[in-house]
Amino acid sequence: GSKCLRYTALTIAIIGAVNWGLIGFFNLNLVALLFGSMSWISRIIYGLVGIAVSYTHLRAHETRHD
């Protein structure tokens, strides 16, 4: 249940971070390369990464204050 959601969100967040690292260091946007620049699937992926990072951040903050 919740543990699976946490690991899924963390995995998506890490994949997003790797993509941003590739953009920053090599000017290579892997999502755009694979799915097209701002195609509907790219936008869904970016949205999922944003949700996953937010969820992971909130869970980490919540855990620290328990």
All heavy atoms as an XYZ file, in Angstrom:
515
protein
N       0.823     -1.201      0.000
C       0.000      0.000      0.000
C       0.855      1.248      0.000
O       1.400      1.663     -1.013
N       0.988      1.813      1.165
C       1.689      3.087      1.314
C       3.187      2.950      1.029
O       3.789      3.858      0.448
C       1.473      3.627      2.725
O       2.115      4.857      2.888
N       3.756      1.826      1.424
C       5.190      1.612      1.176
C       5.467      1.544     -0.327
O       6.437      2.120     -0.814
C       5.643      0.332      1.870
C       7.125      0.105      1.840
C       7.506     -1.109      2.655
C       8.996     -1.277      2.699
N       9.393     -2.423      3.532
N       4.593      0.883     -1.061
C       4.733      0.782     -2.510
C       4.633      2.168     -3.154
O       5.405      2.503     -4.047
C       3.667     -0.153     -3.069
S       3.761     -0.380     -4.840
N       3.690      2.971     -2.677
C       3.521      4.335     -3.194
C       4.766      5.174     -2.925
O       5.237      5.906     -3.797
C       2.290      4.992     -2.576
C       2.008      6.433     -2.997
C       1.738      6.522     -4.497
C       0.826      6.977     -2.213
N       5.324      5.047     -1.724
C       6.535      5.812     -1.385
C       7.698      5.436     -2.295
O       8.413      6.300     -2.791
C       6.908      5.584      0.085
C       6.038      6.318      1.055
C       6.650      6.383      2.443
N       7.141      5.109      2.927
C       6.479      4.282      3.740
N       5.277      4.602      4.140
N       7.020      3.157      4.143
N       7.905      4.133     -2.519
C       9.018      3.705     -3.367
C       8.790      4.090     -4.831
O       9.730      4.461     -5.527
C       9.248      2.195     -3.241
C       9.987      1.829     -1.978
C       9.399      1.018     -1.015
C      11.275      2.305     -1.736
C      10.072      0.686      0.154
C      11.952      1.982     -0.577
C      11.345      1.169      0.363
O      12.020      0.857      1.511
N       7.554      4.009     -5.276
C       7.242      4.419     -6.645
C       7.499      5.906     -6.826
O       8.125      6.326     -7.804
C       5.778      4.083     -6.996
O       5.587      2.672     -6.833
C       5.433      4.488     -8.412
N       7.026      6.716     -5.873
C       7.235      8.167     -5.950
C       8.719      8.501     -5.908
O       9.197      9.359     -6.663
C       6.494      8.867     -4.808
N       9.460      7.826     -5.035
C      10.899      8.080     -4.934
C      11.611      7.695     -6.229
O      12.476      8.434     -6.713
C      11.495      7.306     -3.760
C      12.981      7.509     -3.511
C      13.307      8.977     -3.241
C      13.448      6.642     -2.354
N      11.222      6.574     -6.832
C      11.825      6.139     -8.093
C      11.562      7.152     -9.201
O      12.476      7.521     -9.949
C      11.282      4.751     -8.494
O      11.594      3.822     -7.454
C      11.890      4.286     -9.803
N      10.327      7.619     -9.312
C       9.978      8.618    -10.328
C      10.744      9.914    -10.083
O      11.247     10.538    -11.017
C       8.459      8.858    -10.366
C       7.749      7.602    -10.874
C       8.113     10.057    -11.243
C       6.235      7.656    -10.737
N      10.862     10.316     -8.816
C      11.598     11.534     -8.479
C      13.074     11.412     -8.865
O      13.671     12.359     -9.396
C      11.460     11.843     -6.985
N      13.667     10.260     -8.618
C      15.077     10.045     -8.972
C      15.257     10.070    -10.484
O      16.213     10.676    -10.991
C      15.602      8.729     -8.357
C      15.710      8.882     -6.836
C      16.942      8.335     -8.966
C      15.964      7.588     -6.095
N      14.346      9.437    -11.214
C      14.415      9.471    -12.680
C      14.326     10.916    -13.177
O      15.070     11.322    -14.076
C      13.310      8.592    -13.296
C      13.621      7.122    -13.025
C      13.163      8.848    -14.789
C      12.477      6.177    -13.328
N      13.442     11.706    -12.581
C      13.335     13.122    -12.948
C      14.614     13.883    -12.646
O      15.054     14.720    -13.432
N      15.222     13.567    -11.511
C      16.472     14.239    -11.143
C      17.595     13.884    -12.122
O      18.389     14.754    -12.503
C      16.876     13.854     -9.720
N      17.633     12.626    -12.533
C      18.640     12.208    -13.516
C      18.427     12.962    -14.829
O      19.380     13.446    -15.448
C      18.598     10.677    -13.737
C      19.415     10.273    -14.954
C      19.084      9.957    -12.492
N      17.167     13.101    -15.245
C      16.882     13.836    -16.481
C      17.347     15.284    -16.365
O      17.941     15.826    -17.289
C      15.393     13.764    -16.824
C      15.110     14.275    -18.221
O      15.670     13.805    -19.191
N      14.233     15.261    -18.317
N      17.078     15.925    -15.219
C      17.533     17.310    -15.037
C      19.055     17.393    -15.018
O      19.636     18.359    -15.520
C      16.957     17.919    -13.764
C      15.583     18.449    -14.001
C      14.421     17.947    -13.511
C      15.239     19.563    -14.817
N      13.369     18.680    -13.986
C      13.835     19.683    -14.789
C      15.960     20.464    -15.587
C      13.157     20.674    -15.483
C      15.280     21.446    -16.267
C      13.898     21.548    -16.212
N      19.713     16.388    -14.451
C      21.176     16.357    -14.489
C      21.698     16.253    -15.913
O      22.662     16.927    -16.282
N      21.049     15.409    -16.719
C      21.449     15.290    -18.127
C      21.247     16.604    -18.870
O      22.071     16.985    -19.703
C      20.643     14.172    -18.806
C      20.974     12.751    -18.380
C      19.961     11.768    -18.975
C      22.388     12.384    -18.790
N      20.152     17.296    -18.558
C      19.900     18.594    -19.192
C      20.989     19.587    -18.787
O      21.551     20.289    -19.629
C      18.506     19.138    -18.809
C      17.406     18.261    -19.427
C      18.342     20.593    -19.254
C      16.012     18.551    -18.888
N      21.293     19.632    -17.503
C      22.264     20.597    -17.000
C      23.683     20.354    -17.477
O      24.390     21.282    -17.845
N      24.105     19.087    -17.460
C      25.494     18.783    -17.790
C      25.750     18.554    -19.280
O      26.829     18.844    -19.779
C      25.977     17.553    -17.010
C      26.148     17.813    -15.540
C      25.383     17.135    -14.609
C      27.066     18.746    -15.088
C      25.540     17.369    -13.255
C      27.232     18.994    -13.740
C      26.461     18.307    -12.818
N      24.757     18.014    -19.972
C      24.998     17.616    -21.365
C      24.009     18.208    -22.362
O      24.036     17.858    -23.538
C      24.957     16.088    -21.487
C      25.923     15.394    -20.572
C      25.467     14.676    -19.483
C      27.284     15.478    -20.784
C      26.347     14.032    -18.626
C      28.181     14.842    -19.940
C      27.707     14.118    -18.853
N      23.110     19.081    -21.880
C      22.067     19.661    -22.734
C      21.283     18.551    -23.454
O      20.986     18.645    -24.638
C      22.665     20.649    -23.733
C      21.605     21.523    -24.373
O      20.575     21.796    -23.764
N      21.853     21.955    -25.590
N      20.990     17.481    -22.720
C      20.291     16.319    -23.256
C      19.030     16.066    -22.437
O      19.109     15.651    -21.276
C      21.188     15.080    -23.210
C      20.532     13.751    -23.591
C      20.125     13.767    -25.055
C      21.472     12.609    -23.298
N      17.874     16.353    -23.025
C      16.600     16.091    -22.370
C      16.116     14.733    -22.846
O      15.599     14.586    -23.948
C      15.592     17.185    -22.711
C      14.297     17.023    -21.942
O      13.966     15.958    -21.460
N      13.565     18.117    -21.841
N      16.301     13.726    -22.007
C      15.978     12.358    -22.381
C      14.478     12.170    -22.626
O      14.080     11.447    -23.533
C      16.466     11.402    -21.296
C      16.628      9.943    -21.678
C      17.534      9.785    -22.887
C      17.169      9.154    -20.506
N      13.643     12.826    -21.827
C      12.191     12.713    -22.010
C      11.795     13.259    -23.382
O      11.051     12.619    -24.125
C      11.427     13.440    -20.880
C       9.936     13.470    -21.165
C      11.692     12.763    -19.540
N      12.298     14.436    -23.730
C      11.979     15.029    -25.030
C      12.543     14.186    -26.168
O      11.912     14.035    -27.208
C      12.521     16.451    -25.111
N      13.718     13.613    -25.958
C      14.335     12.781    -26.980
C      13.505     11.520    -27.255
O      13.291     11.134    -28.398
C      15.758     12.387    -26.552
C      16.577     11.577    -27.537
C      16.901     12.420    -28.768
C      17.849     11.091    -26.877
N      13.001     10.916    -26.187
C      12.247      9.671    -26.332
C      10.795      9.880    -26.762
O      10.249      9.086    -27.522
C      12.271      8.888    -25.007
C      13.623      8.345    -24.571
C      13.518      7.707    -23.193
C      14.148      7.341    -25.576
N      10.161     10.954    -26.253
C       8.721     11.110    -26.446
C       8.318     12.359    -27.212
O       7.141     12.590    -27.441
C       8.009     11.096    -25.087
C       8.279      9.851    -24.305
C       9.106      9.875    -23.195
C       7.731      8.641    -24.686
C       9.360      8.724    -22.468
C       7.973      7.482    -23.977
C       8.791      7.525    -22.862
N       9.291     13.190    -27.584
C       8.980     14.414    -28.307
C       8.934     15.607    -27.363
O       8.545     15.485    -26.209
N       9.332     16.742    -27.889
C       9.376     17.962    -27.080
C       7.962     18.431    -26.779
O       7.212     18.796    -27.676
C      10.151     19.046    -27.834
O      10.217     20.205    -27.042
N       7.602     18.381    -25.518
C       6.300     18.808    -24.995
C       5.117     18.105    -25.678
O       4.058     18.682    -25.847
C       6.156     20.324    -25.052
C       7.114     21.052    -24.116
S       7.174     20.393    -22.420
C       5.603     20.920    -21.803
N       5.304     16.833    -26.036
C       4.181     16.031    -26.505
C       3.279     15.750    -25.307
O       3.655     16.008    -24.149
C       4.688     14.718    -27.110
O       5.261     13.899    -26.108
N       2.117     15.203    -25.548
C       1.204     14.944    -24.438
C       1.820     13.958    -23.449
O       1.658     14.113    -22.241
C      -0.163     14.478    -24.943
C      -0.126     13.162    -25.678
C       0.091     12.966    -27.010
C      -0.276     11.865    -25.103
N       0.081     11.624    -27.305
C      -0.152     10.917    -26.152
C      -0.506     11.401    -23.814
C      -0.246      9.548    -25.940
C      -0.601     10.034    -23.612
C      -0.479      9.131    -24.664
N       2.547     12.962    -23.926
C       3.160     12.003    -23.005
C       4.306     12.639    -22.216
O       4.483     12.365    -21.035
C       3.601     10.705    -23.714
C       3.984      9.654    -22.676
C       4.767     10.922    -24.615
C       3.399      8.317    -22.925
N       5.067     13.537    -22.861
C       6.129     14.260    -22.145
C       5.529     15.101    -21.028
O       6.058     15.125    -19.917
C       6.909     15.158    -23.099
O       7.643     14.391    -24.012
N       4.437     15.778    -21.314
C       3.788     16.608    -20.287
C       3.267     15.758    -19.135
O       3.353     16.159    -17.972
C       2.680     17.447    -20.908
C       3.231     18.510    -21.856
C       2.226     19.584    -22.220
N       0.914     19.106    -22.592
C       0.507     18.821    -23.831
N       1.349     18.974    -24.844
N      -0.709     18.406    -24.068
N       2.748     14.573    -19.445
C       2.291     13.667    -18.385
C       3.479     13.230    -17.526
O       3.402     13.215    -16.296
C       1.565     12.445    -18.989
C       0.211     12.880    -19.559
C       1.387     11.336    -17.954
C      -0.500     11.816    -20.361
N       4.595     12.897    -18.170
C       5.791     12.487    -17.425
C       6.277     13.621    -16.534
O       6.577     13.404    -15.355
C       6.895     12.003    -18.391
C       6.470     10.692    -19.047
C       8.238     11.851    -17.669
C       7.337     10.245    -20.197
N       6.369     14.832    -17.075
C       6.792     15.977    -16.257
C       5.833     16.200    -15.090
O       6.255     16.499    -13.968
C       6.894     17.248    -17.103
C       7.975     17.203    -18.160
C       7.720     17.626    -19.455
C       9.248     16.746    -17.873
C       8.700     17.594    -20.434
C      10.237     16.711    -18.841
C       9.954     17.136    -20.117
O      10.925     17.103    -21.083
N       4.551     16.045    -15.340
C       3.556     16.197    -14.271
C       3.719     15.137    -13.192
O       3.669     15.440    -11.994
N       3.940     13.890    -13.607
C       4.149     12.810    -12.641
C       5.417     13.029    -11.819
O       5.431     12.766    -10.611
C       4.217     11.464    -13.355
C       2.903     10.919    -13.900
C       3.154      9.651    -14.706
C       1.914     10.659    -12.777
N       6.457     13.515    -12.463
C       7.696     13.807    -11.730
C       7.435     14.908    -10.691
O       7.861     14.791     -9.538
C       8.846     14.207    -12.685
C      10.027     14.782    -11.916
C       9.293     13.010    -13.510
N       6.720     15.945    -11.082
C       6.400     17.024    -10.140
C       5.592     16.532     -8.956
O       5.869     16.883     -7.799
N       4.588     15.701     -9.217
C       3.775     15.139     -8.134
C       4.620     14.236     -7.246
O       4.537     14.301     -6.012
C       2.575     14.363     -8.721
C       1.589     15.343     -9.363
C       1.886     13.522     -7.654
C       0.527     14.682    -10.214
N       5.456     13.399     -7.860
C       6.296     12.475     -7.099
C       7.289     13.216     -6.206
O       7.483     12.846     -5.043
C       7.047     11.542     -8.045
N       7.902     14.267     -6.735
C       8.855     15.044     -5.934
C       8.128     15.725     -4.766
O       8.614     15.717     -3.632
C       9.600     16.079     -6.810
C      10.377     17.061     -5.958
C      10.520     15.370     -7.781
N       6.971     16.288     -5.036
C       6.192     16.943     -3.975
C       5.804     15.936     -2.901
O       5.951     16.199     -1.701
C       4.936     17.587     -4.559
O       5.283     18.569     -5.482
N       5.304     14.778     -3.314
C       4.902     13.741     -2.367
C       6.099     13.270     -1.539
O       6.009     13.155     -0.319
C       4.282     12.562     -3.122
C       3.901     11.414     -2.225
C       2.732     11.447     -1.483
C       4.732     10.291     -2.114
C       2.386     10.402     -0.642
C       4.394      9.242     -1.285
C       3.222      9.297     -0.554
O       2.894      8.258      0.274
N       7.217     13.019     -2.202
C       8.420     12.548     -1.507
C       8.910     13.591     -0.511
O       9.279     13.262      0.618
C       9.530     12.211     -2.531
O       9.022     11.230     -3.441
C      10.770     11.687     -1.864
N       8.892     14.849     -0.919
C       9.319     15.931     -0.024
C       8.398     16.028      1.192
O       8.868     16.138      2.328
C       9.353     17.256     -0.784
C       9.661     18.431      0.080
N      10.924     18.670      0.562
C       8.872     19.410      0.577
C      10.890     19.759      1.328
N       9.656     20.217      1.342
N       7.097     15.984      0.950
C       6.153     16.083      2.064
C       6.273     14.888      3.001
O       6.197     15.052      4.226
C       4.724     16.203      1.536
C       4.392     17.526      0.846
C       3.004     17.457      0.211
C       4.476     18.686      1.816
N       6.446     13.701      2.462
C       6.614     12.515      3.308
C       7.892     12.611      4.133
O       7.910     12.246      5.303
C       6.651     11.242      2.453
C       5.339     10.829      1.891
C       4.404     10.276      2.923
N       5.040      9.117      3.550
C       4.721      8.672      4.757
N       3.792      9.252      5.457
N       5.332      7.642      5.272
N       8.971     13.093      3.529
C      10.235     13.233      4.267
C      10.074     14.259      5.389
O      10.548     14.039      6.507
C      11.361     13.646      3.324
N       9.400     15.342      5.101
C       9.172     16.388      6.106
C       8.268     15.848      7.218
O       8.531     16.081      8.391
C       8.530     17.605      5.446
C       8.309     18.744      6.383
N       9.345     19.495      6.889
C       7.172     19.251      6.906
C       8.842     20.414      7.697
N       7.535     20.282      7.722
N       7.245     15.112      6.856
C       6.308     14.528      7.827
C       7.017     13.514      8.711
O       6.818     13.503      9.923
C       5.182     13.852      7.051
C       4.138     13.175      7.891
C       3.117     12.506      6.992
O       2.213     13.193      6.498
O       3.229     11.280      6.798
N       7.865     12.687      8.141
C       8.587     11.661      8.882
C       9.556     12.279      9.886
O       9.699     11.820     10.994
C       9.366     10.735      7.907
O       8.424     10.180      6.988
C      10.076      9.632      8.642
N      10.184     13.374      9.486
C      11.149     14.044     10.362
C      10.480     14.620     11.607
O      11.107     14.759     12.642
C      11.846     15.171      9.609
C      13.332     14.958      9.531
C      14.078     16.083      8.876
N      13.778     16.076      7.436
C      13.507     17.158      6.726
N      13.529     18.326      7.301
N      13.246     17.068      5.461
N       9.197     14.941     11.515
C       8.517     15.601     12.626
C       7.595     14.675     13.391
O       6.796     15.124     14.198
C       7.730     16.818     12.110
C       8.625     17.911     11.613
N       9.400     18.655     12.463
C       8.901     18.352     10.376
C      10.110     19.531     11.768
N       9.823     19.353     10.487
N       7.713     13.352     13.167
C       6.889     12.386     13.918
C       7.507     12.093     15.259
O       8.629     12.219     15.537
C       6.721     11.083     13.137
C       5.666     11.220     12.064
O       4.886     12.178     12.124
O       5.621     10.342     11.179
